[in-house]
């Protein structure tokens, strides 16, 4: 008798045990393959998210630059209006003084 047949004679449940182990091993291989596929999907998602974040960061930088330009423009306009206000005050004061002098010289006769 061969050695395998002798072992079967000693343990009649050995074939069931082997079938169970084989089934469990195949199941674990299947689960491993599924997990590996899931990990690859997560890697792809992370790569996509990184690309989207870089695009978003670039857009945020552009908005920040444009906003800064607008703020600088408005600040410049505010300064311009202050200058125009002081010029109007000066012109009004000088115009009033010139009118008063003209009035004194021409209306006093």
C-alpha positions in Angstrom: 0.0 0.0 0.0 1.2 3.5 -0.7 2.0 6.0 1.9 -1.1 8.2 1.0 -3.4 5.3 1.3 -1.9 4.4 4.7 -2.6 8.0 5.9 -6.2 7.8 4.7 -6.6 4.6 6.6 -5.3 6.3 9.7 -7.4 9.5 9.4 -10.6 9.0 7.4 -11.4 12.7 7.7 -8.2 13.8 6.0 -9.9 14.3 2.6 -12.6 16.5 4.2 -9.9 18.4 6.0 -8.0 19.0 2.8 -11.1 20.1 1.0 -11.9 22.5 3.8 -8.3 23.9 3.8 -8.4 24.2 0.0 -11.7 26.0 0.0 -10.5 28.4 2.7 -7.3 29.1 0.8 -9.2 29.8 -2.4 -11.5 32.1 -0.5 -8.6 34.0 1.0 -7.1 34.3 -2.4 -10.3 35.7 -3.7 -10.6 38.1 -0.8 -7.0 39.2 -1.4 -7.7 39.9 -5.0 -10.8 42.0 -4.0 -8.8 43.9 -1.4 -6.0 44.5 -4.0 -8.6 45.8 -6.5 -10.1 48.1 -3.8 -6.6 49.5 -2.9 -5.9 50.2 -6.6 -9.3 52.0 -6.8 -8.4 54.1 -3.7 -5.0 54.9 -5.3 -6.7 56.1 -8.4 -9.2 58.2 -6.4 -6.3 59.8 -4.4 -4.4 60.6 -7.7 -7.6 62.2 -9.1 -8.1 64.2 -5.9 -4.5 65.4 -6.0 -5.0 66.6 -9.5 -8.2 68.4 -8.6 -6.6 70.0 -5.5 -3.7 71.3 -7.7 -6.2 72.8 -10.1 -8.2 74.3 -7.3 -5.0 75.7 -5.7 -4.1 77.3 -9.0 -7.6 78.8 -9.4 -7.5 80.1 -5.8 -4.2 81.8 -6.5 -5.6 83.4 -9.7 -8.6 84.7 -7.7 -6.4 86.0 -5.0 -4.2 87.9 -7.5 -7.3 89.3 -9.3 -8.8 90.3 -6.0 -5.6 92.0 -4.9 -5.6 93.9 -8.2 -9.2 95.1 -7.6 -8.4 96.2 -4.1 -5.3 98.1 -5.3 -7.5 99.8 -8.0 -10.1 100.8 -5.4 -7.5 102.1 -3.0 -6.0 104.1 -5.9 -9.4 105.5 -6.7 -10.0 106.4 -3.1 -6.7 108.3 -3.1 -7.7 110.0 -6.3 -11.0 111.2 -4.8 -9.2 112.5 -1.7 -6.9 114.5 -4.0 -9.8 115.8 -6.0 -11.6 116.8 -2.8 -8.6 118.8 -1.7 -8.3 120.3 -5.1 -11.9 121.3 -5.0 -11.5 122.9 -1.6 -8.4 124.8 -2.8 -10.1 125.9 -6.0 -13.2 127.0 -4.1 -11.0 128.9 -1.6 -8.9 130.5 -4.3 -12.0 131.3 -6.4 -13.7 132.9 -3.4 -10.6 135.0 -2.7 -10.3 136.0 -6.4 -14.0 136.9 -6.5 -13.7 138.9 -3.3 -10.7 140.8 -4.7 -12.4 141.4 -8.0 -15.5 142.6 -6.2 -13.5 145.0 -4.1 -11.6 146.5 -7.0 -14.4 146.7 -9.5 -17.5 147.3 -7.3 -15.9 149.9 -5.1 -15.9 152.7 -7.7 
